[in-house]
Amino acid sequence: MLQARIRIDGREHFVPPEFDAEALMQTITNQVRTGGGFVEIMRTPDRALSVLVSPGMSLSIELVDVDDEASPDGESERTAAVQSWVDSFEML
């Protein structure tokens, strides 16, 4: 399964697996080509993340192949990521 992470001005956010990363990249590209504006990155029942994109800003989307199998403690990686989809995390 591919897990998308979006990096915006040095902060990373998980993108839920049900979101189409290719469509998100196209939406961002189109918005930048028109001079910029807000793009909704994701929406969950309790939160939404929108980003003001403009020419020259730093934004990247990384697709990582993650294993869907359970970890040794019985919790899947996907379940662990659910809690942090909208929350940013700092890279070590």
Beta strands, then each sheet from edge to edge (+ up, - down):
strand 1: 2-8
strand 2: 11-15
strand 3: 37-43
strand 4: 48-53
strand 5: 59-65
strand 6: 88-89
sheet 1: 5+ 1- 2+ 6-
sheet 2: 3+ 4-
end
